[in-house]
Amino acid sequence: MGLESFSLTDKNGNKTYFGDYGLNIGYTTGGFQSESFLPSVSNNTISDIINMDGELFQNKKLEPRKIRISTYFQKKTHEELNFLKQKLYCGEQKQLVLDRHPYKYIWVNSEKEVELDYIYRGDSFDGVFTIEYIAYNPLYYSFFESDELIGYFEDYPAYELLFYDTGMPYVEDIPAVQFTDVLENGSIELYNGGNYKTKVKIELEGSCQDLSISNITNDLKFTISEMINEEVVIDGVRGQIRDDTSLKTNLFDGDFITLEAGTNIITVIAT
C-alpha cells in the first residue's frame, strides 16, 4: 500500500487526486486523522409523533463540521506549489474523499486561502501544513446503494471491512422473513442493522385461533383472537390493525412489535 492522500471532485465530476502530485497525509505529533461520528448539534428538542413512524426534531440544527487534514510534500518547485494552492482551494463545494474511506464523501468549502508552510532547499521546497475545510452540510454520503454491496464485494474482496466503522456487518446470513403453514409454533431471528429500534409491519394470511407473536428480545407480544380465510395487517408504522377495506382492531390485543438494534428472536404460536 502506498502513501495516503485524498481527492477533491467538483460538481462537474472533475477530480483531482493529490497523491498524483506528491501531496500526502502526514503528521509531526504522532497523531492520526480523527473525525467525529456526528457533527455538533444545537437546539435539540425531540417529540414523538403519535401513530407515526419516527420523531419530530423541533429546532434541531446540525452545525457545520470542521475538517482539518495534516499533509506534507517534498521537493516541489515554486510553480508546483502555486498549482497545489489553486487545486486545494474550494471556492465552491467539492467532494472530499480520504484514501482510508474510499466508499464515502463529504461536501466541503474552503474557509480561507490555502497557506503552505515550507522549508526552502535551495532548488525546491519541502513542507508540512494543515488544510482546513468546512462542511456546511455535515453529513457523509456513500458512493454505494445497499443493493450494490454484495456484488461489489464479489468484485473487490479487499473491501470486506466496508462497514467496520458503523457497527454493521456487510453480509447478513438470515433466513427469509416468512412463516408458512404454522400449525403450532415456530421461531426466526431478525437482524436490525441500525442503531435504533424499528417499527415493523406484519402481514397474516389464512385461518387461526389465538395466534400469538412475540419478540423475545424485548418482551413485546400480541395476540389475534381469530381469522377465517382472510388477510390481516398488523401495521406498527401507522398503529393500525386492518384488512384491505376496514380496521380490525377488535381482533388485536397486546403490543405492536418493534425490533431492537441487533438480533431479535421472533416466535409464533397458533392453532
C-alpha positions as CSV (number, residue, x, y, z in Angstrom):
1,M,0.0,0.0,0.0
2,G,1.3,3.4,-0.9
3,L,1.3,6.7,1.0
4,E,-2.1,8.0,2.0
5,S,-3.7,11.0,0.2
6,F,-7.1,12.3,-0.7
7,S,-9.1,13.7,-3.6
8,L,-11.4,16.7,-4.4
9,T,-14.1,16.4,-7.1
10,D,-16.2,19.4,-8.3
11,K,-19.9,19.2,-9.2
12,N,-19.0,18.6,-12.9
13,G,-17.1,15.4,-12.0
14,N,-13.6,16.9,-12.4
15,K,-11.4,15.1,-9.9
16,T,-8.0,16.0,-8.5
17,Y,-6.2,13.2,-6.6
18,F,-3.4,14.9,-4.7
19,G,-1.4,11.7,-4.3
20,D,-0.6,12.1,-8.0
21,Y,1.1,15.4,-7.2
22,G,3.1,14.1,-4.2
23,L,0.8,15.6,-1.5
24,N,0.3,13.1,1.3
25,I,-1.3,12.9,4.7
26,G,1.3,13.0,7.5
27,Y,1.9,14.3,11.0
28,T,4.7,15.7,13.2
29,T,2.9,15.0,16.5
30,G,2.3,11.2,16.2
31,G,-1.5,11.7,15.9
32,F,-3.9,10.2,13.4
33,Q,-6.6,11.7,11.3
34,S,-9.7,11.8,13.6
35,E,-13.3,12.5,12.7
36,S,-16.3,12.8,15.0
37,F,-19.0,10.3,14.1
38,L,-21.7,13.0,14.2
39,P,-21.4,16.8,13.8
40,S,-22.3,19.0,16.8
41,V,-26.0,19.8,17.3
42,S,-27.7,22.9,18.7
43,N,-31.3,23.4,19.9
44,N,-32.0,19.7,20.3
45,T,-35.7,19.1,21.2
46,I,-37.3,15.8,20.3
47,S,-41.0,14.8,20.4
48,D,-42.7,11.6,19.5
49,I,-45.5,11.8,16.9
50,I,-48.5,9.6,17.8
51,N,-49.2,6.9,15.3
52,M,-46.4,8.0,13.0
53,D,-43.1,6.4,12.3
54,G,-40.2,8.5,13.6
55,E,-39.8,11.6,15.7
56,L,-40.2,15.3,15.2
57,F,-36.9,17.2,15.6
58,Q,-38.0,20.7,16.7
59,N,-35.5,23.4,16.3
60,K,-32.8,20.8,15.7
61,K,-29.9,22.1,13.7
62,L,-26.7,20.3,12.7
63,E,-23.7,22.6,12.9
64,P,-21.1,22.7,10.1
65,R,-18.3,20.2,10.5
66,K,-14.7,21.5,10.7
67,I,-12.3,19.2,8.7
68,R,-8.5,19.5,9.1
69,I,-6.1,17.4,7.1
70,S,-2.4,17.4,8.0
71,T,-0.3,17.0,4.9
72,Y,3.3,17.1,3.7
73,F,5.2,17.4,0.4
74,Q,8.8,17.2,-0.7
75,K,10.9,18.7,-3.4
76,K,8.3,21.0,-5.1
77,T,9.1,23.9,-7.3
78,H,7.5,27.3,-6.9
79,E,5.2,26.7,-9.8
80,E,4.1,23.3,-8.4
81,L,3.3,25.0,-5.1
82,N,1.1,27.6,-6.8
83,F,-0.7,24.8,-8.6
84,L,-1.3,22.9,-5.4
85,K,-2.7,26.1,-3.7
86,Q,-5.2,26.6,-6.6
87,K,-6.3,23.0,-6.6
88,L,-6.7,22.8,-2.8
89,Y,-8.9,25.9,-2.6
90,C,-12.6,25.2,-2.7
91,G,-14.4,28.3,-3.6
92,E,-17.4,26.1,-4.5
93,Q,-18.4,22.9,-2.8
94,K,-16.3,19.8,-3.7
95,Q,-16.5,16.2,-2.7
96,L,-13.7,15.3,-0.3
97,V,-12.6,11.6,-0.2
98,L,-9.9,10.2,2.0
99,D,-7.9,7.1,0.9
100,R,-8.9,5.4,4.1
101,H,-12.6,5.9,3.4
102,P,-12.9,5.4,-0.3
103,Y,-16.6,4.5,-0.1
104,K,-17.9,7.8,1.3
105,Y,-17.6,11.5,0.6
106,I,-18.5,14.9,2.2
107,W,-19.1,18.2,0.5
108,V,-16.6,20.9,1.7
109,N,-15.7,24.5,1.1
110,S,-12.5,26.5,2.0
111,E,-12.9,28.9,4.8
112,K,-9.8,30.9,3.9
113,E,-7.0,30.9,1.4
114,V,-4.7,27.9,1.5
115,E,-1.3,28.7,3.1
116,L,1.6,26.3,2.6
117,D,4.3,26.2,5.3
118,Y,7.6,25.2,3.7
119,I,11.3,24.9,4.0
120,Y,13.4,26.1,1.1
121,R,16.1,23.6,0.0
122,G,17.9,26.0,-2.4
123,D,16.3,24.4,-5.5
124,S,13.0,23.1,-4.2
125,F,10.6,23.3,-1.2
126,D,9.6,20.8,1.5
127,G,6.5,21.4,3.7
128,V,4.2,20.2,6.4
129,F,0.9,22.1,6.8
130,T,-2.8,21.7,7.7
131,I,-5.6,22.2,5.2
132,E,-8.8,23.5,6.7
133,Y,-12.2,22.9,5.2
134,I,-15.7,23.4,6.4
135,A,-18.7,21.1,5.6
136,Y,-21.9,23.2,5.8
137,N,-23.7,20.0,5.1
138,P,-22.0,18.0,7.8
139,L,-23.1,14.5,6.7
140,Y,-21.1,11.9,4.9
141,Y,-22.6,10.2,1.9
142,S,-21.9,6.7,0.5
143,F,-21.0,6.0,-3.1
144,F,-22.9,2.8,-3.0
145,E,-26.6,1.7,-2.8
146,S,-27.3,-1.0,-0.3
147,D,-28.3,-3.5,-3.0
148,E,-25.0,-2.9,-4.8
149,L,-22.8,-4.0,-1.9
150,I,-22.8,-7.8,-2.3
151,G,-21.8,-7.6,-6.0
152,Y,-19.1,-5.0,-5.1
153,F,-17.6,-7.3,-2.5
154,E,-17.5,-10.2,-5.0
155,D,-15.5,-7.9,-7.4
156,Y,-13.4,-6.3,-4.7
157,P,-12.9,-8.6,-1.8
158,A,-10.3,-6.2,-0.2
159,Y,-13.3,-4.1,0.8
160,E,-14.7,-6.7,3.2
161,L,-14.4,-4.1,6.0
162,L,-16.5,-1.6,4.2
163,F,-18.8,-1.0,7.2
164,Y,-16.2,-1.5,10.0
165,D,-16.8,1.9,11.5
166,T,-20.6,1.8,11.5
167,G,-21.1,-1.4,13.5
168,M,-22.9,-3.1,10.7
169,P,-21.9,-6.5,9.1
170,Y,-21.6,-6.4,5.4
171,V,-23.3,-9.8,4.9
172,E,-26.3,-11.0,6.8
173,D,-26.9,-14.7,6.6
174,I,-30.6,-14.6,7.6
175,P,-33.4,-16.9,6.5
176,A,-36.4,-15.5,4.7
177,V,-38.6,-13.3,6.9
178,Q,-41.6,-15.5,6.4
179,F,-43.6,-18.3,8.1
180,T,-45.7,-20.7,6.2
181,D,-48.1,-23.5,7.3
182,V,-47.7,-22.7,11.0
183,L,-49.7,-25.4,12.9
184,E,-48.4,-25.0,16.4
185,N,-45.3,-22.8,16.8
186,G,-42.2,-21.5,15.1
187,S,-39.3,-19.0,15.6
188,I,-37.0,-16.9,13.5
189,E,-34.1,-14.5,14.0
190,L,-34.4,-11.0,12.5
191,Y,-31.4,-8.7,12.4
192,N,-31.8,-4.9,12.7
193,G,-28.6,-3.4,11.3
194,G,-29.3,0.1,12.6
195,N,-28.7,1.8,15.9
196,Y,-32.4,2.3,16.9
197,K,-35.4,0.2,17.5
198,T,-37.5,-0.2,14.3
199,K,-41.3,-0.4,13.9
200,V,-42.5,-3.3,11.7
201,K,-45.5,-4.3,9.6
202,I,-46.7,-7.9,9.9
203,E,-49.0,-9.4,7.3
204,L,-51.1,-12.5,8.2
205,E,-52.9,-14.7,5.8
206,G,-55.1,-17.8,6.4
207,S,-57.2,-19.1,9.4
208,C,-56.3,-19.3,13.0
209,Q,-57.4,-19.1,16.6
210,D,-55.4,-17.4,19.4
211,L,-52.4,-16.5,17.3
212,S,-49.6,-15.2,19.4
213,I,-46.5,-13.4,18.1
214,S,-43.7,-12.3,20.4
215,N,-40.3,-10.6,20.2
216,I,-38.4,-12.5,23.0
217,T,-35.7,-9.9,22.8
218,N,-37.8,-7.0,24.2
219,D,-40.8,-8.9,25.6
220,L,-43.3,-7.3,23.3
221,K,-46.2,-9.6,22.3
222,F,-49.7,-9.5,20.7
223,T,-52.5,-12.0,20.1
224,I,-55.1,-12.2,17.3
225,S,-58.2,-13.9,18.5
226,E,-59.5,-15.4,15.2
227,M,-59.0,-15.3,11.5
228,I,-61.1,-17.2,8.9
229,N,-59.6,-17.4,5.4
230,E,-58.6,-13.7,5.4
231,E,-55.6,-11.3,5.4
232,V,-54.9,-9.0,8.3
233,V,-52.1,-6.5,8.6
234,I,-50.6,-5.5,12.0
235,D,-49.1,-2.2,10.9
236,G,-46.8,-0.9,13.6
237,V,-45.8,2.0,11.5
238,R,-49.3,3.5,11.3
239,G,-50.6,1.9,14.5
240,Q,-53.4,0.1,12.7
241,I,-54.9,-3.4,12.6
242,R,-56.7,-3.7,9.2
243,D,-57.5,-5.7,6.1
244,D,-57.9,-4.3,2.6
245,T,-61.1,-2.4,3.4
246,S,-61.5,-1.8,7.1
247,L,-60.0,-1.7,10.6
248,K,-59.8,-5.0,12.6
249,T,-58.9,-3.6,16.0
250,N,-61.3,-5.9,17.8
251,L,-59.1,-8.9,16.8
252,F,-56.0,-7.5,18.4
253,D,-54.7,-7.5,22.0
254,G,-51.3,-6.5,23.2
255,D,-48.3,-4.5,21.8
256,F,-47.1,-3.5,18.4
257,I,-43.9,-5.5,17.8
258,T,-40.7,-3.5,17.4
259,L,-37.2,-4.7,16.6
260,E,-34.3,-3.8,18.8
261,A,-30.9,-2.9,17.3
262,G,-29.1,-6.2,16.6
263,T,-30.6,-9.7,16.6
264,N,-34.3,-10.2,17.6
265,I,-35.9,-13.6,18.3
266,I,-39.5,-13.7,17.0
267,T,-41.8,-16.6,18.0
268,V,-45.2,-17.5,16.5
269,I,-47.7,-19.7,18.4
270,A,-51.0,-20.5,16.8
271,T,-53.8,-23.0,16.2
